[in-house]
Amino acid sequence: MIGLAHTCMNLLRAAVFATAACCGVGQSAGATEQIELIVDRGTRGIEIFLGMPARTAITRFGLDPALLTGTGGAVNFADFGGGTWDIGDHLLAGVDVRIGRAAAEFEATSLMVHLNEQRLPFETPIDGLTAISVCGVAQPATPPTLDDLYLYAGFVAYPPNAQASLQLTLPEAPGESLAVTLREYGPRHAGTVQRLHLVPGEPLTLGARGWLFSPGVILAIAALIALLVLLRVFRRA
C-alpha cells in the first residue's frame, strides 16, 4: 500500500509539473529582454498594445533603428511630429500574426516613445490607449538614444471571429528567452496577468479558451484527477 501511495503521489507531482509546463509556467527565467502585451477582444475587433524597451523593438522585432534615430543614433522627438503609425506597421511587419488559421491583418493605430523614467501604467486597455495617445515628453537637453527610451504601440484588426485563437511568432533572434507579461481582456477573459518565457522562434498563442481552459483551472483539474486516483487505490487496499 505504501508503494502504491508513493506512486500516486509521483503521479500527482507529474500532473502538476506537466500542467505548469503547458501553461507557460516554470520555464527558463533567464530572459534578458521583456515585452508587455495587452489584448482586448471586442465583439467585432481585436486590439493589441505592446510595451517594450525601444532596443527590444530592434533586437526582437527587427525594426530598423533608423526609423527612430537620427544621425549618430540620437533620437529627436520633433521628428515624430508627422505621425508614427507607419513605424508601428514596420514594427509588426516581421511578426507572423494569425487569428485562427488565417494570417491577421492588423493595422497600427499609433506608436509612442517615452523616457525610461517616465514610463506609464500599462495594465488595462485604457492604459494602452493612453500610452499610445499621450505625448508629453519634452526633448532633453542631451538627446536620448534607444537605450533611454520605452516604446508603446497599438494595433487593431477586424477578423470574422474576434474570439478565435491569436498567435504571434516573432522573428527568430539569438540570445536568451523573451519574457512576456500578458493581460487578455474580453467576453471570456478578465485581464488576469500571465508571465511567460519564449525561446527564440517560439510562438505566443492566445487561445479563445475562456475560464475552463485557464492555467489555474487546468492545474486544479489535474490535481483533482490525481487525488481521485489516490483515494481509489486506498479504498482497494
C-alpha positions in Angstrom: 0.0 0.0 0.0 2.9 2.4 0.8 4.4 1.7 -2.6 1.1 2.4 -4.3 0.6 5.6 -2.3 4.2 6.7 -3.3 3.4 6.0 -7.0 0.2 8.1 -6.8 2.0 11.0 -5.2 4.5 10.9 -8.0 1.6 10.9 -10.5 0.2 14.0 -8.7 3.6 15.8 -8.9 3.9 14.8 -12.5 0.5 16.2 -13.3 1.2 19.4 -11.6 4.5 19.9 -13.3 3.2 18.9 -16.7 0.3 21.2 -16.4 2.5 24.1 -15.3 4.8 23.5 -18.3 1.8 23.5 -20.7 0.6 26.8 -19.2 4.0 28.5 -19.7 4.9 28.3 -16.0 8.2 27.0 -14.8 10.2 27.7 -18.0 13.6 29.3 -18.0 13.5 32.7 -16.2 16.9 33.8 -17.6 15.4 36.3 -20.1 17.3 39.5 -20.6 14.6 41.2 -22.7 11.0 41.6 -22.0 7.7 42.9 -23.5 4.3 43.8 -22.2 1.2 42.7 -24.2 -2.4 43.8 -23.6 -5.0 42.0 -25.8 -8.6 43.5 -25.9 -11.2 41.3 -27.7 -14.4 43.1 -28.6 -17.5 41.9 -30.4 -16.1 43.0 -33.7 -12.4 43.5 -33.4 -9.2 42.8 -31.6 -6.9 45.5 -30.2 -3.3 44.7 -29.1 -1.0 47.0 -27.2 2.7 46.4 -26.9 5.2 48.0 -24.5 8.9 47.3 -24.5 12.3 48.9 -24.3 13.0 50.6 -27.6 16.1 48.5 -28.0 14.0 45.3 -27.9 12.0 46.6 -30.9 15.2 46.4 -32.8 16.7 43.1 -31.5 13.5 41.1 -31.2 11.1 42.6 -33.8 13.6 43.5 -36.4 12.6 47.2 -36.5 15.1 49.4 -38.5 16.7 51.7 -35.9 16.8 54.5 -38.5 13.0 54.8 -38.1 13.6 56.0 -34.5 17.0 57.6 -34.6 18.8 60.3 -36.5 22.5 61.0 -37.1 24.8 59.4 -34.6 22.0 57.3 -33.0 20.3 60.2 -31.2 16.5 60.5 -31.0 14.8 63.7 -31.8 11.2 63.8 -30.7 10.4 66.5 -33.2 10.9 64.0 -36.0 7.8 62.2 -34.9 5.5 65.2 -35.3 4.2 64.0 -38.7 2.8 60.7 -37.2 4.1 57.4 -36.1 1.6 54.8 -37.3 3.9 53.9 -40.2 6.6 53.0 -37.7 4.1 50.7 -35.9 3.4 49.0 -39.2 7.1 48.4 -39.7 7.3 47.1 -36.1 4.7 44.3 -36.8 5.9 43.6 -40.3 8.3 40.9 -39.3 5.9 39.2 -36.9 3.7 36.3 -38.2 0.3 37.1 -36.7 -2.6 34.7 -37.1 -6.2 34.8 -36.0 -7.5 31.2 -36.1 -5.7 29.7 -39.1 -5.7 32.8 -41.2 -3.0 35.5 -41.4 -4.2 38.5 -39.5 -4.4 42.0 -41.0 -3.5 44.2 -38.0 -3.2 47.9 -38.7 -1.1 50.2 -36.5 -3.0 52.9 -34.7 -0.1 54.7 -33.1 3.4 54.4 -31.6 5.0 56.5 -28.9 8.3 56.5 -27.2 8.8 57.8 -23.6 11.9 58.2 -21.5 12.5 55.2 -19.3 12.0 57.2 -16.1 8.6 58.4 -17.5 7.0 55.0 -18.2 3.2 54.9 -18.0 0.9 52.5 -16.3 0.3 49.6 -18.7 -2.2 47.0 -17.4 -5.6 47.7 -19.0 -6.8 48.6 -22.5 -7.4 52.2 -21.3 -3.7 52.2 -20.2 -2.8 51.0 -23.6 -4.8 53.7 -25.4 -3.3 56.3 -23.1 0.2 55.2 -23.7 -0.1 55.4 -27.5 -2.0 58.7 -27.4 -0.4 60.9 -24.9 2.9 62.6 -25.9 4.0 64.9 -23.2 7.7 64.1 -23.4 9.9 67.2 -23.7 13.2 66.9 -25.6 16.0 66.5 -23.0 19.0 68.8 -23.2 21.1 65.8 -24.1 19.4 63.9 -27.0 18.4 60.4 -25.8 19.4 57.2 -27.5 17.4 54.0 -28.0 18.6 52.7 -24.6 17.0 55.7 -22.9 13.5 55.0 -24.3 10.5 52.8 -23.7 8.2 52.2 -26.7 4.4 51.7 -26.8 2.4 50.7 -29.9 -1.2 49.8 -30.7 -2.8 47.8 -33.4 -6.3 46.8 -34.4 -7.9 44.1 -36.6 -11.4 43.2 -37.6 -11.4 39.4 -38.2 -14.6 37.4 -38.9 -14.3 35.9 -35.4 -12.7 38.2 -32.8 -12.8 35.4 -30.2 -10.6 33.0 -32.2 -7.2 32.0 -31.1 -4.4 34.6 -31.7 -0.9 33.6 -32.4 2.2 35.8 -32.7 5.6 34.5 -33.9 8.4 37.0 -33.6 11.4 36.8 -36.0 14.0 34.4 -34.7 16.7 36.1 -32.7 19.8 34.7 -30.9 20.1 35.1 -27.2 18.1 34.3 -24.1 14.4 33.7 -23.9 12.0 36.6 -24.1 9.9 37.4 -21.0 6.2 38.3 -21.9 3.8 39.9 -19.4 0.4 39.2 -20.9 -3.0 40.6 -20.0 -6.0 39.5 -22.1 -9.5 41.1 -21.9 -12.8 40.3 -23.5 -16.0 38.3 -23.0 -14.2 35.3 -21.6 -11.0 36.9 -20.3 -10.7 39.0 -17.2 -7.3 40.6 -17.6 -5.5 38.1 -15.4 -1.8 38.6 -15.7 0.3 35.8 -17.2 4.1 35.8 -17.2 5.6 33.7 -19.9 9.1 33.0 -21.3 9.5 32.2 -25.0 12.7 30.8 -26.5 13.7 32.4 -29.8 11.2 31.4 -32.5 8.6 30.0 -30.2 5.1 31.4 -31.0 2.9 33.1 -28.4 -0.5 31.5 -28.7 -3.5 33.1 -27.0 -6.4 30.7 -27.2 -10.1 31.5 -27.2 -10.2 29.1 -24.3 -12.1 31.1 -21.7 -12.1 30.2 -18.0 -12.5 26.5 -18.5 -9.0 26.2 -20.0 -7.3 28.8 -18.0 -4.0 27.7 -16.4 -5.4 27.7 -12.8 -8.4 25.6 -13.8 -6.3 23.1 -15.8 -3.9 22.7 -12.8 -6.9 22.2 -10.4 -8.4 19.6 -12.7 -5.1 17.7 -13.0 -4.6 17.7 -9.2 -8.2 16.6 -8.7 -7.8 13.6 -11.0 -4.6 12.5 -9.3 -6.3 12.8 -5.9 -9.3 10.7 -7.1 -6.8 8.0 -8.2 -5.1 8.1 -4.9 -8.4 7.7 -3.0 -9.4 4.8 -5.2 -6.1 3.0 -4.5 -6.5 3.4 -0.8 -10.1 2.1 -0.9 -8.9 -1.0 -2.7 -6.1 -1.5 -0.2 
